[in-house]
Amino acid sequence: MSTAVNLTAAETEKLRLRFAYDLQFFAKEGEGGEKTEEPTSKKLEDARKEGQVAKSQEFASSFTLLAMFILLRIWISTTGSQLGELFSGFYGQIPYYTKLPSYKNQAQEYSNLIGFGILRTLVIILPFLLAGFAVSFIADLVQVKWKPTSKPLQPKFSKLNPVNGLKRIFSLNKLVELIKSLLKITVMVIVIYNELRDQWPMLFVLYDMPMMQAVLLSGQLLIDIGLKISLIFIGVAFADFAYQKWKFHEDMKMTKQEVKEEYKSQEGDPAVKGKIRQRMQEASRRRMMQSLPQADVVITNPTHYAVALRYDKDIAEAPFVVAKGADYLAQQIKKAATEHGIEIVENKPLARSLYANVELGEQIPEELYVAVAEVLAIVYRNTGRI
């Protein structure tokens, strides 16, 4: 048993609009549809200004970690000796500070000692700090080139939106970050286990060694482990950089509607339209000058205007304009006509009339037939064509 439902035109239209609106929830990016179009140069430039670039944080951190361990291997003895001397100096001065006459003197001296110790420690580790900064800066420069912007530092209240926060938590980026973290932890555990498995006998006798020797052996073991982990992390960083570039490209893709809107906005820009018009004029001028050798005569006034005419009954019923120009362009037309042996005839009224009333490629109007015919007759007579 079926029941017929009769809807009015207004109800039908309302239902259609609601159905179309509900379908937008199934679109990949909302009302614009799926992002299937390649990003335009303008969108990429705008994203760059906002600080949105294809960049891997792992890239800089892994190379910085490798640089730190390489420096430790090179300067471990020097750095260890300097830190050891600093510690010995501190430890050796404890009896002196405990014998000071008053608590006030002790506090002042302790403050001076701690300040000196901090300054000395900074000097010792300064090469590592500078190397870490330089490597991190170069790694970022390799990825995104040099174009600094302060936009990422500006506060964005949209980040306080709990809905957006949940989207960020349950997103593909967070899943990738989780996979990277688990991979890095797994790599560290495997490398540390393999290194310590062969060094267990040495580790058990560290207590029987002199302190400096034990520290150097332990430091050497840690450096070897750190170097191997850093090299593996660099491989992870390159994979992450490739993923970030792919993800950025996908995020920057545009819907067909976005491309249309951007094209409209670009076309509406007076500067853009001026450049387009200028390029079109230049292209038209080049074509005009290329057609000039086919002209029969150039009519001038003689300083301001120049109009080149051609008459070929197989092409048109009347003479037509091949080229025309004023001032500088007129001089260029006359110069080209002289180079190609084209007759130049001075006729001020006719030149002004042709320039003002006849466009490129158009035939001359009937009211100018007689004046142009007289000019062509003179040219044909001079060139022996009649």
LINQUI-V599071 format. One record per residue. N is the residue number from 1. RES is the residue in one small letter. NEAR is the number of other C-alpha atoms within 10 Angstrom. D_CENTER is the distance of its C-alpha to the mean C-alpha in Angstrom with 1 decimal. Layout:
N,RES,NEAR,D_CENTER / N,RES,NEAR,D_CENTER
//
This chain:
1,m,2,64.4 / 2,s,4,61.6 / 3,t,5,61.1 / 4,a,5,59.7 / 5,v,5,57.3 / 6,n,8,57.4 / 7,l,10,54.4 / 8,t,8,54.3 / 9,a,9,51.6 / 10,a,9,49.9 / 11,e,11,50.0 / 12,t,12,48.5 / 13,e,12,45.6 / 14,k,12,45.0 / 15,l,13,45.0 / 16,r,12,42.6 / 17,l,12,40.1 / 18,r,11,40.4 / 19,f,11,40.0 / 20,a,11,36.8 / 21,y,11,35.5 / 22,d,11,36.4 / 23,l,12,34.6 / 24,q,14,31.2 / 25,f,11,31.6 / 26,f,10,31.3 / 27,a,13,28.1 / 28,k,12,25.0 / 29,e,13,23.0 / 30,g,13,25.9 / 31,e,14,26.9 / 32,g,14,24.0 / 33,g,16,25.0 / 34,e,15,23.0 / 35,k,20,19.3 / 36,t,11,19.8 / 37,e,15,17.4 / 38,e,14,14.1 / 39,p,18,11.2 / 40,t,14,10.8 / 41,s,9,8.2 / 42,k,11,9.5 / 43,k,15,9.2 / 44,l,16,5.6 / 45,e,13,5.5 / 46,d,11,8.5 / 47,a,13,7.6 / 48,r,17,5.3 / 49,k,16,8.6 / 50,e,14,10.6 / 51,g,17,9.6 / 52,q,16,8.8 / 53,v,17,7.0 / 54,a,17,9.0 / 55,k,21,11.4 / 56,s,21,15.2 / 57,q,14,17.7 / 58,e,20,20.2 / 59,f,23,18.4 / 60,a,23,19.0 / 61,s,19,22.4 / 62,s,24,23.8 / 63,f,20,23.3 / 64,t,24,24.6 / 65,l,20,27.6 / 66,l,22,28.3 / 67,a,20,28.2 / 68,m,21,30.6 / 69,f,21,33.1 / 70,i,16,33.0 / 71,l,15,33.8 / 72,l,18,36.5 / 73,r,15,38.1 / 74,i,10,38.2 / 75,w,14,39.4 / 76,i,17,41.2 / 77,s,13,44.6 / 78,t,12,43.7 / 79,t,15,41.9 / 80,g,17,44.7 / 81,s,13,47.4 / 82,q,15,45.8 / 83,l,16,45.5 / 84,g,13,49.0 / 85,e,12,50.4 / 86,l,15,48.8 / 87,f,12,50.2 / 88,s,11,53.6 / 89,g,12,53.7 / 90,f,13,53.0 / 91,y,10,55.6 / 92,g,11,58.2 / 93,q,11,58.1 / 94,i,11,58.8 / 95,p,9,62.6 / 96,y,9,62.3 / 97,y,16,60.4 / 98,t,11,62.8 / 99,k,9,65.7 / 100,l,13,64.4 / 101,p,9,67.1 / 102,s,9,65.2 / 103,y,11,62.4 / 104,k,10,60.7 / 105,n,12,60.7 / 106,q,16,59.3 / 107,a,13,56.4 / 108,q,10,55.6 / 109,e,14,55.8 / 110,y,14,53.8 / 111,s,12,51.0 / 112,n,11,51.0 / 113,l,15,51.0 / 114,i,12,48.1 / 115,g,12,46.0 / 116,f,12,46.8 / 117,g,16,46.0 / 118,i,11,42.5 / 119,l,11,41.8 / 120,r,15,43.1 / 121,t,14,41.1 / 122,l,13,37.8 / 123,v,12,38.8 / 124,i,16,39.4 / 125,i,12,36.2 / 126,l,12,34.1 / 127,p,14,33.0 / 128,f,19,31.7 / 129,l,13,29.7 / 130,l,11,28.2 / 131,a,15,27.4 / 132,g,19,25.8 / 133,f,14,23.6 / 134,a,13,22.6 / 135,v,20,21.9 / 136,s,20,19.8 / 137,f,13,17.7 / 138,i,14,17.3 / 139,a,22,16.5 / 140,d,16,13.6 / 141,l,14,12.4 / 142,v,12,12.7 / 143,q,16,10.6 / 144,v,16,7.5 / 145,k,10,8.4 / 146,w,9,10.0 / 147,k,9,8.8 / 148,p,10,11.5 / 149,t,11,12.3 / 150,s,9,15.6 / 151,k,13,14.8 / 152,p,11,15.3 / 153,l,9,18.6 / 154,q,7,20.0 / 155,p,8,22.6 / 156,k,9,22.1 / 157,f,7,25.5 / 158,s,10,24.2 / 159,k,11,24.2 / 160,l,9,27.9 / 161,n,9,28.5 / 162,p,10,30.6 / 163,v,11,29.6 / 164,n,11,25.9 / 165,g,12,27.0 / 166,l,10,29.0 / 167,k,11,26.2 / 168,r,13,24.1 / 169,i,12,27.2 / 170,f,10,28.0 / 171,s,10,24.6 / 172,l,12,23.2 / 173,n,13,21.1 / 174,k,13,24.3 / 175,l,12,26.1 / 176,v,13,23.7 / 177,e,12,24.0 / 178,l,12,27.8 / 179,i,12,27.9 / 180,k,17,26.0 / 181,s,12,28.5 / 182,l,12,31.5 / 183,l,14,30.4 / 184,k,16,30.0 / 185,i,12,33.4 / 186,t,12,35.0 / 187,v,16,33.8 / 188,m,19,35.1 / 189,v,12,38.4 / 190,i,12,38.9 / 191,v,18,38.1 / 192,i,18,40.2 / 193,y,13,43.1 / 194,n,12,43.2 / 195,e,15,43.2 / 196,l,15,45.8 / 197,r,10,48.0 / 198,d,10,48.9 / 199,q,12,49.3 / 200,w,10,51.6 / 201,p,10,54.7 / 202,m,12,53.1 / 203,l,13,51.8 / 204,f,9,55.4 / 205,v,10,56.8 / 206,l,15,54.4 / 207,y,9,56.9 / 208,d,8,59.4 / 209,m,11,57.2 / 210,p,9,56.9 / 211,m,10,54.1 / 212,m,12,51.9 / 213,q,11,52.3 / 214,a,17,51.4 / 215,v,14,48.3 / 216,l,14,47.1 / 217,l,15,47.8 / 218,s,14,46.0 / 219,g,17,43.0 / 220,q,15,42.9 / 221,l,15,42.9 / 222,l,15,40.1 / 223,i,20,38.0 / 224,d,17,38.7 / 225,i,19,37.7 / 226,g,20,34.5 / 227,l,18,33.4 / 228,k,17,34.0 / 229,i,21,32.2 / 230,s,22,29.2 / 231,l,15,29.0 / 232,i,16,29.1 / 233,f,24,26.5 / 234,i,20,24.1 / 235,g,14,24.7 / 236,v,17,23.9 / 237,a,21,20.7 / 238,f,15,19.4 / 239,a,14,20.6 / 240,d,20,18.8 / 241,f,19,15.5 / 242,a,14,16.0 / 243,y,16,16.9 / 244,q,18,14.0 / 245,k,16,11.6 / 246,w,13,14.2 / 247,k,14,14.6 / 248,f,15,11.1 / 249,h,15,11.1 / 250,e,15,14.6 / 251,d,11,13.8 / 252,m,18,11.3 / 253,k,19,14.0 / 254,m,21,16.0 / 255,t,21,19.7 / 256,k,15,21.5 / 257,q,15,22.5 / 258,e,16,19.0 / 259,v,17,18.1 / 260,k,12,21.4 / 261,e,12,20.9 / 262,e,14,17.6 / 263,y,12,19.3 / 264,k,11,22.2 / 265,s,11,20.4 / 266,q,14,18.7 / 267,e,14,22.1 / 268,g,11,23.8 / 269,d,10,21.9 / 270,p,10,24.5 / 271,a,11,22.1 / 272,v,13,20.6 / 273,k,13,24.1 / 274,g,12,25.4 / 275,k,11,23.0 / 276,i,13,23.9 / 277,r,12,27.5 / 278,q,12,27.3 / 279,r,12,26.0 / 280,m,12,28.6 / 281,q,12,31.3 / 282,e,12,30.3 / 283,a,11,30.5 / 284,s,13,33.8 / 285,r,16,35.1 / 286,r,12,34.4 / 287,r,13,36.2 / 288,m,19,39.0 / 289,m,18,39.5 / 290,q,13,39.6 / 291,s,13,42.3 / 292,l,24,44.3 / 293,p,20,46.5 / 294,q,16,48.0 / 295,a,22,49.5 / 296,d,21,53.2 / 297,v,25,53.3 / 298,v,29,51.2 / 299,i,26,52.8 / 300,t,29,52.1 / 301,n,17,53.4 / 302,p,17,52.9 / 303,t,14,50.3 / 304,h,16,48.0 / 305,y,26,47.8 / 306,a,31,47.8 / 307,v,29,48.1 / 308,a,32,48.4 / 309,l,25,50.6 / 310,r,23,51.4 / 311,y,19,54.3 / 312,d,12,54.4 / 313,k,9,56.7 / 314,d,6,55.2 / 315,i,10,51.8 / 316,a,12,53.0 / 317,e,11,56.3 / 318,a,17,55.6 / 319,p,23,53.7 / 320,f,22,50.0 / 321,v,23,47.4 / 322,v,27,45.3 / 323,a,27,43.5 / 324,k,27,43.9 / 325,g,19,42.5 / 326,a,17,43.4 / 327,d,12,43.6 / 328,y,11,41.2 / 329,l,17,40.5 / 330,a,23,44.3 / 331,q,18,44.8 / 332,q,15,42.4 / 333,i,24,44.2 / 334,k,24,47.5 / 335,k,12,46.3 / 336,a,16,45.1 / 337,a,22,48.4 / 338,t,14,50.4 / 339,e,10,48.5 / 340,h,13,49.2 / 341,g,11,52.8 / 342,i,21,52.5 / 343,e,20,55.2 / 344,i,19,54.2 / 345,v,19,56.6 / 346,e,15,56.8 / 347,n,16,57.5 / 348,k,16,56.1 / 349,p,12,57.0 / 350,l,18,55.8 / 351,a,22,52.5 / 352,r,18,51.7 / 353,s,13,52.8 / 354,l,23,50.8 / 355,y,21,47.6 / 356,a,11,47.9 / 357,n,10,49.1 / 358,v,16,47.7 / 359,e,15,44.1 / 360,l,16,42.7 / 361,g,14,44.4 / 362,e,14,47.0 / 363,q,18,50.7 / 364,i,19,52.8 / 365,p,13,54.9 / 366,e,8,58.6 / 367,e,8,59.7 / 368,l,12,58.2 / 369,y,12,59.8 / 370,v,10,62.8 / 371,a,12,61.0 / 372,v,18,58.5 / 373,a,13,61.3 / 374,e,11,63.2 / 375,v,18,60.2 / 376,l,20,59.7 / 377,a,13,63.4 / 378,i,14,63.3 / 379,v,19,60.3 / 380,y,15,61.9 / 381,r,11,65.2 / 382,n,11,63.6 / 383,t,11,61.7 / 384,g,8,64.7 / 385,r,8,63.3 / 386,i,9,66.4
//
